[in-house]
Amino acid sequence: MNSIYKKIEFDFEDIINLKSTNHQQTFVIKGSDRQFNYNTNFTIIKRVDFDNLLWKQLSDKNIPKFEGVGIKKIIETKTGYELIGELKENKSKITVEAKYIIAADGYSSYIRRSFFKNLKFNHRIASRYYYNPKTKINFPTSIIFDDEIIPGYFWAFQMDNNIYNTGVYLAENNDQNIYEMHNYFMQKYFSHILPKKEFSTWSIPYNTDFSKLARQNIILTGDAAGLCDKMFGHGIDNAIISGYLAIESICKLEEKENTYSLSEIYRYKLSQYLLETLSNAEKTYETVKNNKLDFLGTLETIIKQTI
Ligand SMILES: Cc1cc2nc3c(=O)[nH]c(=O)nc-3n(C[C@H](O)[C@H](O)[C@H](O)COP(=O)(O)OP(=O)(O)OC[C@H]3O[C@@H](n4cnc5c(N)ncnc54)[C@H](O)[C@@H]3O)c2cc1C
């Protein structure tokens, strides 16, 4: 696992150096009756700022790119694909030809729906709300597994300027009203009513079957491939790694002596770098779910064994 981070270290270093928000070492992982600290390095940054950092990295390199374009249609041609995009600003059309497509268009991926029609992933639901208290408060960055929600959780991550990134990650197959649940936690921990209009929800997919994530010359990466951690729901790292592996797979395919298909190469690489992490997340989820009485104790033991 370390070696993949080393290979793409340059990009991560740049992101870390450019970012303005805080580095942290400790999550407080909390339940109704106990808590423990999880020590790890992580960065808390608004999604929009993070995307801008990535975009800036791309802008520093001499790579053709289009911003504000939605892909509306893809036509298979003799030599590859023709992608037809629409500029959001004025609805004008842009056409790009490509030999390969690496799909990084998220959970609702148009490319997956068009070319991988039978591919569907299990998912959990998450919500997010940026809370800006009127006065300075000091609530530690926390993941809270209250009895009402385990093995789902409520999170509150302290950002710059006294802003908290808060959210709820529901357990799988949980049909509780996520707004009600999020609002309940905002009132319990911050005495604050969650404004409905500033609250949004998303699906977080999880998938460890890597056998169908490429066909012909198209590869699915990130959320389009369902590569999120089932236990905690993180997927940014996996999205970046799978993007890198997709490029490596295409390079391998282009080698003269290669006899494998793109799907076989990509599956092998994902198995090498992501299978263990994603499978462990699924196992952790199942284990802690089945140990409701000592949910946090079980989770703490698993975390201590893996770091
Ligand atoms: C509330 C919430 C909190 C999360 N917190 C974390 C966290 O703390 N840490 C973590 O690691 N992960 C977190 N995740 C998961 C993480 O956000 C995703 O796993 C990650 O963003 C996946 O990256 P991606 O590039 O595959 O897809 P996305 O980030 O979804 O990006 C897809 C992009 O494709 C674009 N797109 C879609 N369709 C088209 C089209 N037709 N044409 C052109 N462009 C298109 C979209 O506009 C979007 O910009 C969280 C998710 C949620 C919902």
Ligand as a Chemical Component Dictionary entry (heavy atoms), coordinates in Angstrom:
data_LIG
# 
_chem_comp.id                   LIG 
_chem_comp.type                 NON-POLYMER 
_chem_comp.pdbx_formal_charge   0 
_chem_comp.three_letter_code    LIG 
# 
loop_
_chem_comp_atom.comp_id 
_chem_comp_atom.atom_id 
_chem_comp_atom.alt_atom_id 
_chem_comp_atom.type_symbol 
_chem_comp_atom.charge 
_chem_comp_atom.model_Cartn_x 
_chem_comp_atom.model_Cartn_y 
_chem_comp_atom.model_Cartn_z 
_chem_comp_atom.pdbx_ordinal 
LIG C1  C1  C 0 -20.999 14.008 2.632   1  
LIG C2  C2  C 0 -19.770 13.289 2.171   2  
LIG C3  C3  C 0 -18.586 13.368 2.913   3  
LIG C4  C4  C 0 -17.443 12.706 2.475   4  
LIG N1  N1  N 0 -16.310 12.816 3.221   5  
LIG C5  C5  C 0 -15.189 12.216 2.774   6  
LIG C6  C6  C 0 -13.977 12.369 3.503   7  
LIG O1  O1  O 0 -13.923 13.025 4.537   8  
LIG N2  N2  N 0 -12.871 11.754 3.036   9  
LIG C7  C7  C 0 -12.887 11.018 1.891   10 
LIG O2  O2  O 0 -11.842 10.482 1.488   11 
LIG N3  N3  N 0 -14.035 10.837 1.197   12 
LIG C8  C8  C 0 -15.179 11.425 1.602   13 
LIG N4  N4  N 0 -16.336 11.256 0.895   14 
LIG C9  C9  C 0 -16.326 10.422 -0.322  15 
LIG C10 C10 C 0 -15.675 11.211 -1.447  16 
LIG O3  O3  O 0 -16.318 12.465 -1.580  17 
LIG C11 C11 C 0 -15.771 10.446 -2.774  18 
LIG O4  O4  O 0 -15.380 9.111  -2.588  19 
LIG C12 C12 C 0 -14.865 11.100 -3.801  20 
LIG O5  O5  O 0 -15.223 12.452 -3.983  21 
LIG C13 C13 C 0 -14.951 10.350 -5.135  22 
LIG O6  O6  O 0 -14.242 11.079 -6.115  23 
LIG P1  P1  P 0 -14.615 10.910 -7.654  24 
LIG O7  O7  O 0 -13.683 11.814 -8.376  25 
LIG O8  O8  O 0 -14.656 9.484  -8.024  26 
LIG O9  O9  O 0 -16.106 11.428 -7.807  27 
LIG P2  P2  P 0 -16.726 12.843 -7.482  28 
LIG O10 O10 O 0 -15.969 13.517 -6.407  29 
LIG O11 O11 O 0 -18.184 12.612 -7.300  30 
LIG O12 O12 O 0 -16.468 13.700 -8.800  31 
LIG C14 C14 C 0 -17.163 13.425 -10.001 32 
LIG C15 C15 C 0 -17.059 14.656 -10.873 33 
LIG O13 O13 O 0 -17.571 14.336 -12.182 34 
LIG C16 C16 C 0 -18.380 15.401 -12.615 35 
LIG N5  N5  N 0 -19.363 14.855 -13.560 36 
LIG C17 C17 C 0 -20.385 14.017 -13.319 37 
LIG N6  N6  N 0 -21.062 13.731 -14.445 38 
LIG C18 C18 C 0 -20.424 14.419 -15.435 39 
LIG C19 C19 C 0 -20.649 14.549 -16.842 40 
LIG N7  N7  N 0 -21.648 13.904 -17.469 41 
LIG N8  N8  N 0 -19.810 15.348 -17.536 42 
LIG C20 C20 C 0 -18.789 16.014 -16.938 43 
LIG N9  N9  N 0 -18.540 15.919 -15.626 44 
LIG C21 C21 C 0 -19.348 15.135 -14.877 45 
LIG C22 C22 C 0 -19.040 15.929 -11.331 46 
LIG O14 O14 O 0 -19.469 17.266 -11.538 47 
LIG C23 C23 C 0 -17.884 15.835 -10.348 48 
LIG O15 O15 O 0 -17.082 16.981 -10.368 49 
LIG C24 C24 C 0 -17.487 11.913 1.308   50 
LIG C25 C25 C 0 -18.675 11.821 0.555   51 
LIG C26 C26 C 0 -19.785 12.497 0.994   52 
LIG C27 C27 C 0 -21.050 12.372 0.183   53 
# 
loop_
_chem_comp_bond.comp_id 
_chem_comp_bond.atom_id_1 
_chem_comp_bond.atom_id_2 
_chem_comp_bond.value_order 
_chem_comp_bond.pdbx_ordinal 
LIG C1  C2  SING 1  
LIG C2  C3  SING 2  
LIG C2  C26 DOUB 3  
LIG C3  C4  DOUB 4  
LIG C4  N1  SING 5  
LIG C4  C24 SING 6  
LIG N1  C5  DOUB 7  
LIG C5  C6  SING 8  
LIG C5  C8  SING 9  
LIG C6  O1  DOUB 10 
LIG C6  N2  SING 11 
LIG N2  C7  SING 12 
LIG C7  O2  DOUB 13 
LIG C7  N3  SING 14 
LIG N3  C8  DOUB 15 
LIG C8  N4  SING 16 
LIG N4  C9  SING 17 
LIG N4  C24 SING 18 
LIG C9  C10 SING 19 
LIG C10 O3  SING 20 
LIG C10 C11 SING 21 
LIG C11 O4  SING 22 
LIG C11 C12 SING 23 
LIG C12 O5  SING 24 
LIG C12 C13 SING 25 
LIG C13 O6  SING 26 
LIG O6  P1  SING 27 
LIG P1  O7  DOUB 28 
LIG P1  O8  SING 29 
LIG P1  O9  SING 30 
LIG O9  P2  SING 31 
LIG P2  O10 DOUB 32 
LIG P2  O11 SING 33 
LIG P2  O12 SING 34 
LIG O12 C14 SING 35 
LIG C14 C15 SING 36 
LIG C15 O13 SING 37 
LIG C15 C23 SING 38 
LIG O13 C16 SING 39 
LIG C16 N5  SING 40 
LIG C16 C22 SING 41 
LIG N5  C17 SING 42 
LIG N5  C21 SING 43 
LIG C17 N6  DOUB 44 
LIG N6  C18 SING 45 
LIG C18 C19 SING 46 
LIG C18 C21 DOUB 47 
LIG C19 N7  SING 48 
LIG C19 N8  DOUB 49 
LIG N8  C20 SING 50 
LIG C20 N9  DOUB 51 
LIG N9  C21 SING 52 
LIG C22 O14 SING 53 
LIG C22 C23 SING 54 
LIG C23 O15 SING 55 
LIG C24 C25 DOUB 56 
LIG C25 C26 SING 57 
LIG C26 C27 SING 58 
# 
